[in-house]
Amino acid sequence: MMDKRTGKMIGITIAAIVVIVFLLVSNNLVKQLAEQERERMDIWAKATERLATANVGSDLEFLLGIISQNNSIPVLICDRNFGISEFRNFQLPERGDEDKSIFTELSTRNREYLDDRLKKAANGMALESLSKKNRHFIKVELYGGENQYIYFEDSKLLKNLSIYPYIQTTVMVMLALIIYLAMVYTKRAEQNRVWVGLSKETAHQLGTPISSLMAWTEYLHTTGVERDITDEIDKDVKRLSVIANRFSKIGSRPEMQLEYINEVVERSIDYMKSRVSGKVDIRLHLSADDYGVKLSRPLVEWVMENLTKNAVDAMQGEGVLDITTGAERNIIWIEVRDTGKGIARKNFKTVFNPGYTTKKRGWGLGLTLVKRIIEEYHKGKIYVKESEIGVGTTFRIELPEAK
């Protein structure tokens, strides 16, 4: 079955191929249109050449008709010294009265503008060379050995079409991104509703048997059962009550109070020490200063217990578990390092996804809840800091220091 990452990569690859094909087709169409404009300018240049060398009996009306048909391609006619004699279809910096003639007379300012345009196009090269190598120059031979040069630019339509594919591609990418974000938001909102419903229902279902167990422990006290036994039962019943209370907090904004991180961690680990294998060596490395953090103690204790239990499972009940606290740049951090089987680098983020588990039994929800508690409720971060197969894994929690 295809995993989520492979599906995303296939989707991105298909989208990239579609965009590339679209750009290639569009650019090919623009190239064809540019070639058509070049052919039109060749015909226009020949008509200009014929008109300049025509005798009295020539069909001047036909030649003038060909020349007048160009109403979109900007054209300059100049000599080898860049002296402009005529121009057509340029958007000039000054606007005068509309001239109905084939060519428009130049004002001083307009001449400077067009001279600068032409010289930039020539780029310091000889016009003879440009007429052979540059697609925007055409050489026209006149009588008496004189030559003229026709310089033309792409029409406004061609320029617009050349950038249109990129604009359209940008719009398509933006729309795709908006649709993707909307789908992600909708999916996340739906998952949140499922989480809240499941948590509330779990807390509700646990309420009745917990109340019953509390009553039974009181009854056992009166029947002469040893106090040590009933006290241990009572501890676990209270623990179940705490767990039910934790589930009831999912979906609602928990109350945040100033707590000291070393105390919270130490209390969580003390509870777990008596409930894990004696072959697991749990070592606490608490910072010299006990830093204050605004947090929900029940939820953070739940996080620590979950990470501890996962670490013990990863070590198969035997190994070393190091828990370290510290601070840097207004960030309070906790690291949980085990000597278990490790996590492949490609799964560093996947381990927090719902349903991900390496256990034969389990729903794969523990780390998902941990991530939700740390990042959504406490505005912190949790991630796999480092891991090596067969060596162990380090989870790191970062919380903002109380101000």
Secondary structure, DSSP 8 states (H G I E B T S, - for coil): ---HHHHHHHHHHHHHHHHHHHHHHHHHHHHHHHHHHHHHHHHHHHHHHHHHT--TTS-HHHHHHHHHT--SS-EEEE-TT--EEEEES---SS--S---SSS----HHHHHHHHHHHHHHHTT--HHHHHHH-TTEEEEE-GGG-EEEEEE---HHHHHHHHHHHHHHHHHHHHHHHHHHHHHHHHHHHHHHHHHHHHHHHHHHHHHHHHHHHHHHHHHHHTT--HHHHHHHHHHHHHHHHHHHHHHHTTS----EEEEHHHHHHHHHHHHHTTS-TTEEEEEE--SS--EEEE-HHHHHHHHHHHHHHHHHHTTT-EEEEEEEEEETTEEEEEEE--SS---GGGTTGGGSTT---SSS--S-HHHHHHIIIIIIS--EEEEEEEETTTEEEEEEEEE---
